[in-house]
Structures are given as C-alpha cells and as structure tokens.
Amino acid sequence: MKHSTGTPNAAERAHMDKIKDRGVCVCCRQRGYGYKQLVEIHHLLSGGKRRGHLFTVGLCQWHHRGIPPFGWGDAEALYELGPSLAKGSKPFRAVFGTDDDLLAAQERAWRGE
C-alpha cells in the first residue's frame, strides 16, 4: 500500500520503533490503563493528509482499528476504553482530543507525567 508519506528513512523508522517498543496507547493511558501493550502506529493528519512519519502516536488495536481486546465485545470495549477511531472519528475526538492533543499526550507519557 502506497501512502503520501512514502517509505520512512532511518530516523523515522527509529522513531516509530520507539513508539512500538514503549507500548503506550495514548488513549488507554488517558483512561487509566498504564500497562505496556502491543501498539500500532497511527499517522496524524493535517488537512486530511498524513503529516509525516515523525507525527505518529501509539494506539492499541481497539483505539486504532476497532478490534476489542480478546474476550471483550464492542460494547464492553467502548464502556471500558472509550471510543475507537475506526468506529467514528467524532466520538473519538470528543473524548481524546485532536491529533495535536494525542501527540502531546504521548510526549507526556514518555516523560512519565
């Protein structure tokens, strides 16, 4: 699949690998779930276009693609974890904020705040 951001260079790849290695879903953390988990790279947008590989955050499968944790249904995931971006950007943004808010939340998590 070809994306507007192209293939990441070494620094961009290292940045995205850092996000995966840290395993912090910025949305789960806001909901009080601070454990390390499998996260996926979500590219942040500006004007409907990806801002680049350095403008990325870690999201779990639920918050990124709407796949609930094993053994949970959608209703339970929604109740416990909040809205999924894949299932509706408006409810997701109402709870978790803008792309800039997500990026700032990730930076705070990395600083341990």
N, C-alpha and C positions, 0 to 999 in steps of 0.2 A: 504494500500500500504506500503510495506516494503522498507526502504531506508538504505543506507550504514551508515548513521549517527545514526540510532537507535532512541529510544524514548528519548526526551530531559529530563535532570534532572531539578531540581527546579531552579537552577541558569540560565540554558539555556532557560527554559520556560520564566523566568522573563525577560531575555534579549529580546527574541522575542516579548513578550507582550509590552515591552517598545517601540520597533520599531512600532508596530501597534498603540499604544496609541499616539505616537508623530505624526503619519500620514504624514510623509515626504517621498514622492517619490524622490529619489536622482536624477533621470533623469528629472523629471518635474521641480525640483528646478534649475537644470542647465539651463533649457530653460526659466527661469524667472517666473515660476509659483510656488510661495512660500506658497500657501494656504494649510491648513490641509485637508487631504483627506483619503479615505479608501485605505490602502496599504496592499499588500500581502508580505509574507516572501519569499525572494529569497536566496537560499543557494549558496554561492560562491564555485567555483571549483578550484582544483589543479590537473593537470594531468587527467582531466575528472571525478574526484571523489569529492564528497562534502567534504569540509574542516572541517565541524562540525557546530553545531547549533550557536556557537558564531561568526561564519563568515557568517553573514547574513545581507542583506540590505532590506529596504522597497522599493517596486516598485508598481506603480499603475497597474490596470488591463491591460491598453494598453501596458505599457513597459514590463510587465511580461508575459502576455498571449495573447497579440494582440487583446484585446477587446476594441474597441474605446469607448470614453465617450458617454453617452446617447445622441442620436440625431446626432451624427457625423458618417461619413463613414470612411473607412480606409484611403482614400486619405487626408481628412481633418485632421485626427489624425496624419498622417505621416508629413504633412506640419507644423502643429502647435506644435506637441510634439516630433517629431523626430522618428527614427526607433524603432520598437518593437523587443525585444529579441526573442520572439516566431516566428516572421516572418523572421528572419535572423540574426544570431549572428555576421556576418562580418560587415554589415552596422551599427548594434547596437554598436559594439566595436569601429568602426571608429569614431563614434560621442561621445560616452560616456566613452570610455576607457576600461581598463582591470578590472578584479574583484577587484584588489587592489585599482585601481582608484575609483571605486564605494564605497568601504569601507571607503576610505579617505574622499570622498565627504560627506558620511553620518556623519562621525565624525565632519567635519567642520560645517555641518548643525546643529548638536546638540550643538556645541559651539556658534552658532549664527553668524558664519562668512559668 
